[in-house]
């Protein structure tokens, strides 16, 4: 697994952005998150060793996890990224976006019905944004689609949008002022996924976690471990 952040910086654009870890981390370091700039890793996928081999090994590449691949300020750089993605067919590039409505305006001319080595994860957090974004997402020409409901802020019905989805990831918010996650919401989405035969993963509990009406406060180091202990992940039948 590799990380690739061709640019950094982001702007809050949705209800899930309130306690964004990127903004929190930048604030501590005195960095202006709203300034979107290219990084020294821009050409990371195609950088080569002296022997001509790629420095970045084959496999899954998590891209733009400190920004959004579809953010407007990166429009002038994105086509070059698509070219590198196309060149590295031995890698699978995965990115999350809160700006799925921009997708059709951000793809290369030869996109067709999608690149086989690109996984797009549409991020939603409440019913309002699920209906708005997933109604767009479901009709986009993308080979591999995932939904990320993290932070999950309320009970959501996403079942009408699950056709063609490979994976749904659910999790809570990690922050001193984190909004609570109710385990019942998690289980409800899991049942929706099982009915539609879509893989499901419970990624993290969140700092404030409600189960059977009782609220628990978890330490950040434990939120992923506790989610794993729940043992509710589901793998679709192929």
The 8 nearest C-alpha neighbors of each residue, nearest first, counted from 0:
[[1, 59, 60, 58, 2, 61, 57, 56],
 [2, 0, 60, 61, 59, 3, 55, 58],
 [3, 1, 61, 60, 62, 4, 0, 64],
 [2, 4, 62, 5, 61, 63, 1, 60],
 [3, 5, 63, 6, 62, 40, 2, 7],
 [6, 4, 41, 38, 40, 37, 3, 63],
 [7, 5, 37, 38, 36, 4, 35, 41],
 [6, 8, 66, 35, 36, 65, 37, 38],
 [9, 7, 35, 32, 66, 34, 33, 36],
 [8, 10, 66, 33, 32, 35, 67, 11],
 [11, 9, 33, 12, 32, 8, 70, 66],
 [10, 12, 16, 13, 9, 17, 19, 14],
 [11, 13, 10, 16, 14, 97, 98, 15],
 [12, 14, 15, 16, 11, 97, 17, 128],
 [15, 13, 16, 17, 124, 12, 125, 128],
 [14, 16, 13, 17, 124, 150, 18, 123],
 [15, 17, 19, 11, 14, 13, 18, 12],
 [16, 18, 15, 19, 14, 11, 13, 177],
 [19, 17, 16, 20, 174, 177, 23, 15],
 [18, 20, 16, 21, 22, 17, 23, 15],
 [21, 19, 23, 22, 24, 18, 174, 173],
 [20, 22, 24, 19, 23, 25, 65, 32],
 [23, 21, 25, 24, 20, 19, 32, 26],
 [24, 22, 20, 26, 21, 25, 19, 27],
 [23, 25, 21, 27, 26, 22, 20, 28],
 [24, 26, 30, 28, 22, 27, 23, 29],
 [27, 25, 29, 23, 28, 24, 30, 22],
 [28, 26, 24, 25, 29, 23, 30, 22],
 [27, 29, 25, 26, 30, 24, 23, 31],
 [28, 30, 26, 27, 25, 31, 24, 32],
 [31, 29, 25, 28, 26, 32, 27, 24],
 [30, 32, 33, 34, 29, 25, 26, 8],
 [33, 31, 8, 34, 9, 30, 22, 25],
 [32, 34, 9, 31, 10, 8, 35, 11],
 [35, 33, 32, 8, 31, 36, 9, 7],
 [36, 34, 8, 7, 33, 9, 72, 6],
 [35, 37, 6, 7, 34, 38, 8, 73],
 [38, 36, 6, 5, 7, 41, 39, 35],
 [37, 39, 6, 40, 5, 41, 36, 7],
 [38, 40, 41, 37, 5, 42, 43, 6],
 [41, 39, 43, 38, 42, 5, 4, 3],
 [40, 42, 5, 38, 39, 43, 37, 6],
 [43, 41, 40, 44, 45, 46, 5, 39],
 [42, 44, 40, 46, 45, 41, 55, 3],
 [45, 43, 42, 55, 46, 83, 87, 53],
 [44, 46, 43, 42, 47, 53, 83, 87],
 [47, 45, 43, 54, 44, 53, 42, 48],
 [48, 46, 53, 54, 52, 51, 45, 49],
 [47, 49, 51, 50, 52, 54, 53, 46],
 [48, 50, 51, 47, 52, 53, 54, 46],
 [49, 51, 48, 52, 47, 53, 54, 46],
 [52, 50, 48, 49, 47, 53, 54, 46],
 [53, 51, 47, 48, 50, 54, 49, 46],
 [52, 54, 47, 55, 46, 48, 45, 51],
 [53, 55, 47, 48, 46, 56, 52, 45],
 [56, 54, 53, 44, 57, 43, 46, 1],
 [55, 57, 54, 58, 53, 1, 90, 0],
 [56, 58, 90, 89, 55, 59, 87, 91],
 [59, 57, 90, 91, 0, 60, 56, 89],
 [58, 60, 91, 0, 90, 92, 1, 61],
 [59, 61, 1, 92, 2, 0, 91, 62],
 [62, 60, 2, 93, 92, 1, 3, 94],
 [61, 63, 3, 94, 4, 64, 2, 93],
 [62, 64, 4, 66, 65, 67, 68, 94],
 [63, 65, 66, 62, 4, 61, 67, 94],
 [66, 64, 63, 7, 21, 4, 8, 67],
 [65, 67, 9, 63, 7, 8, 64, 68],
 [68, 66, 70, 69, 96, 63, 9, 95],
 [67, 69, 63, 70, 66, 96, 94, 73],
 [70, 68, 67, 98, 71, 101, 96, 102],
 [69, 71, 67, 72, 68, 73, 98, 74],
 [72, 70, 73, 74, 69, 101, 75, 68],
 [71, 73, 70, 74, 35, 75, 36, 69],
 [74, 72, 76, 71, 75, 70, 77, 69],
 [73, 75, 77, 71, 76, 72, 70, 105],
 [74, 76, 73, 77, 78, 72, 79, 71],
 [77, 75, 73, 74, 79, 78, 80, 37],
 [76, 78, 80, 79, 74, 75, 73, 81],
 [79, 77, 81, 80, 76, 82, 107, 75],
 [78, 80, 82, 77, 81, 76, 83, 75],
 [81, 79, 77, 83, 78, 82, 84, 76],
 [80, 82, 84, 78, 79, 83, 85, 77],
 [83, 81, 85, 79, 80, 84, 86, 78],
 [82, 84, 86, 80, 85, 81, 87, 45],
 [85, 83, 81, 87, 82, 86, 80, 88],
 [86, 84, 82, 83, 87, 88, 81, 114],
 [85, 87, 83, 84, 88, 82, 45, 89],
 [88, 86, 84, 89, 85, 90, 83, 44],
 [87, 89, 90, 86, 85, 116, 84, 91],
 [88, 90, 87, 57, 58, 91, 116, 86],
 [91, 89, 58, 57, 88, 87, 59, 92],
 [92, 90, 116, 59, 117, 60, 58, 93],
 [91, 93, 60, 117, 59, 116, 61, 118],
 [94, 92, 118, 61, 117, 119, 62, 60],
 [93, 95, 62, 119, 120, 61, 63, 118],
 [96, 94, 120, 121, 119, 122, 67, 97],
 [95, 97, 98, 121, 67, 122, 99, 120],
 [96, 98, 122, 99, 121, 95, 13, 123],
 [99, 97, 96, 100, 101, 69, 70, 102],
 [98, 100, 102, 101, 97, 96, 121, 132],
 [99, 101, 98, 102, 135, 132, 103, 136],
 [102, 100, 99, 104, 103, 98, 105, 69],
 [101, 103, 105, 99, 104, 100, 106, 69],
 [102, 104, 105, 101, 106, 100, 139, 99],
 [105, 103, 102, 101, 106, 100, 107, 69],
 [106, 104, 102, 103, 101, 107, 69, 74],
 [105, 107, 103, 104, 110, 102, 108, 78],
 [108, 106, 110, 109, 78, 105, 81, 82],
 [107, 109, 110, 106, 111, 78, 105, 81],
 [110, 108, 107, 111, 106, 113, 114, 112],
 [111, 109, 113, 107, 108, 112, 106, 114],
 [110, 112, 113, 109, 140, 108, 114, 107],
 [113, 111, 140, 141, 110, 142, 114, 139],
 [112, 114, 141, 110, 142, 111, 140, 115],
 [113, 115, 116, 117, 110, 142, 112, 141],
 [114, 116, 117, 142, 113, 143, 91, 118],
 [115, 117, 91, 114, 92, 88, 90, 118],
 [118, 116, 92, 114, 91, 115, 93, 119],
 [117, 119, 93, 143, 144, 92, 94, 120],
 [120, 118, 144, 94, 93, 145, 95, 143],
 [119, 121, 145, 95, 146, 144, 94, 147],
 [122, 120, 146, 96, 95, 147, 97, 145],
 [121, 123, 147, 97, 148, 96, 146, 120],
 [124, 122, 148, 129, 128, 125, 147, 121],
 [123, 125, 151, 148, 152, 150, 15, 149],
 [126, 124, 127, 128, 153, 152, 129, 123],
 [125, 127, 129, 155, 128, 130, 156, 124],
 [128, 126, 129, 130, 125, 131, 124, 132],
 [127, 129, 131, 130, 126, 125, 132, 123],
 [130, 128, 126, 123, 133, 132, 131, 127],
 [129, 131, 128, 127, 133, 132, 134, 126],
 [132, 130, 128, 129, 134, 133, 127, 135],
 [133, 131, 135, 129, 134, 128, 130, 136],
 [132, 134, 136, 135, 129, 130, 137, 131],
 [133, 135, 132, 136, 137, 130, 131, 160],
 [136, 134, 133, 132, 137, 138, 100, 139],
 [137, 135, 133, 139, 138, 134, 132, 99],
 [136, 138, 135, 134, 139, 133, 160, 163],
 [139, 137, 136, 135, 140, 134, 141, 133],
 [138, 140, 136, 137, 141, 135, 103, 102],
 [141, 139, 112, 113, 138, 142, 111, 110],
 [142, 140, 113, 143, 139, 112, 144, 114],
 [143, 141, 113, 115, 114, 144, 140, 112],
 [142, 144, 118, 141, 119, 117, 165, 145],
 [145, 143, 164, 119, 165, 118, 120, 141],
 [144, 146, 120, 166, 164, 165, 167, 119],
 [145, 147, 167, 121, 120, 122, 168, 166],
 [148, 146, 122, 168, 149, 167, 121, 169],
 [149, 147, 169, 123, 151, 124, 122, 150],
 [150, 148, 170, 151, 169, 147, 171, 124],
 [149, 151, 171, 172, 170, 124, 148, 152],
 [150, 152, 124, 149, 148, 171, 153, 170],
 [153, 151, 124, 125, 150, 180, 178, 179],
 [154, 152, 125, 151, 155, 184, 124, 126],
 [153, 155, 184, 156, 152, 125, 126, 187],
 [156, 154, 126, 157, 153, 125, 188, 184],
 [155, 157, 158, 126, 154, 188, 159, 191],
 [158, 156, 160, 159, 155, 161, 129, 188],
 [157, 159, 161, 160, 191, 156, 192, 195],
 [160, 158, 157, 161, 162, 156, 134, 133],
 [161, 159, 158, 157, 162, 133, 137, 134],
 [162, 160, 164, 158, 159, 163, 157, 195],
 [163, 161, 164, 160, 195, 159, 137, 158],
 [162, 164, 161, 165, 144, 137, 143, 160],
 [165, 163, 144, 161, 145, 162, 166, 197],
 [166, 164, 145, 197, 144, 198, 163, 143],
 [167, 165, 198, 145, 199, 197, 164, 146],
 [166, 168, 146, 199, 147, 145, 198, 200],
 [169, 167, 147, 200, 148, 199, 201, 146],
 [170, 168, 148, 201, 149, 202, 147, 200],
 [171, 169, 203, 149, 202, 150, 204, 201],
 [170, 172, 205, 150, 204, 180, 151, 149],
 [171, 173, 205, 150, 177, 174, 206, 178],
 [172, 174, 206, 205, 177, 219, 171, 175],
 [175, 173, 177, 176, 172, 206, 18, 219],
 [174, 176, 177, 173, 206, 207, 178, 18],
 [175, 177, 174, 178, 18, 173, 206, 207],
 [178, 176, 174, 172, 175, 173, 206, 179],
 [177, 179, 172, 176, 207, 180, 152, 171],
 [180, 178, 207, 208, 177, 181, 209, 152],
 [179, 181, 208, 171, 209, 207, 182, 205],
 [182, 180, 209, 183, 184, 208, 210, 179],
 [181, 183, 185, 210, 184, 209, 186, 180],
 [182, 184, 186, 181, 185, 187, 210, 211],
 [185, 183, 154, 187, 182, 181, 186, 188],
 [186, 184, 182, 183, 188, 187, 189, 169],
 [187, 185, 189, 183, 188, 184, 190, 182],
 [186, 188, 184, 190, 189, 185, 183, 191],
 [189, 187, 191, 190, 185, 186, 192, 184],
 [188, 190, 186, 192, 187, 191, 199, 193],
 [191, 189, 193, 187, 192, 188, 194, 186],
 [192, 190, 188, 194, 189, 193, 158, 195],
 [193, 191, 197, 189, 195, 190, 194, 196],
 [194, 192, 196, 190, 195, 191, 197, 189],
 [193, 195, 191, 192, 196, 190, 197, 158],
 [194, 196, 192, 193, 197, 191, 161, 162],
 [197, 195, 193, 235, 194, 192, 236, 198],
 [198, 196, 192, 235, 195, 165, 166, 193],
 [199, 197, 234, 166, 235, 233, 165, 167],
 [200, 198, 167, 233, 232, 166, 168, 189],
 [199, 201, 232, 168, 202, 169, 167, 233],
 [200, 202, 169, 226, 168, 170, 203, 232],
 [201, 203, 170, 169, 200, 223, 226, 168],
 [204, 202, 223, 170, 226, 222, 205, 171],
 [205, 203, 222, 171, 226, 170, 208, 223],
 [204, 206, 171, 172, 173, 207, 222, 203],
 [205, 207, 217, 173, 216, 208, 172, 177],
 [208, 206, 179, 216, 205, 215, 180, 217],
 [207, 209, 180, 215, 214, 179, 205, 181],
 [208, 210, 214, 181, 213, 182, 180, 212],
 [209, 211, 182, 212, 213, 181, 214, 208],
 [212, 210, 213, 209, 182, 183, 214, 181],
 [211, 213, 210, 209, 214, 181, 182, 183],
 [212, 214, 210, 209, 211, 215, 208, 181],
 [215, 213, 209, 208, 210, 207, 212, 216],
 [214, 216, 208, 207, 209, 217, 213, 210],
 [217, 215, 207, 206, 208, 214, 218, 205],
 [218, 216, 206, 215, 222, 219, 221, 207],
 [217, 219, 221, 220, 206, 222, 216, 173],
 [218, 220, 221, 222, 217, 173, 206, 205],
 [219, 221, 218, 222, 223, 224, 217, 225],
 [220, 222, 224, 219, 218, 223, 225, 217],
 [221, 223, 204, 203, 225, 224, 219, 205],
 [224, 222, 203, 226, 225, 221, 202, 227],
 [223, 225, 221, 227, 226, 222, 228, 203],
 [226, 224, 228, 222, 227, 223, 221, 229],
 [227, 225, 203, 223, 229, 228, 204, 224],
 [228, 226, 224, 229, 225, 230, 223, 201],
 [227, 229, 225, 230, 226, 224, 231, 223],
 [228, 230, 226, 227, 231, 225, 201, 232],
 [231, 229, 228, 227, 232, 226, 201, 233],
 [230, 232, 229, 233, 201, 200, 227, 189],
 [233, 231, 200, 199, 230, 201, 234, 198],
 [234, 232, 199, 198, 231, 235, 200, 193],
 [235, 233, 198, 199, 236, 232, 197, 196],
 [234, 236, 198, 196, 197, 237, 233, 193],
 [237, 235, 196, 234, 197, 198, 233, 193],
 [236, 235, 196, 234, 197, 198, 165, 195]]
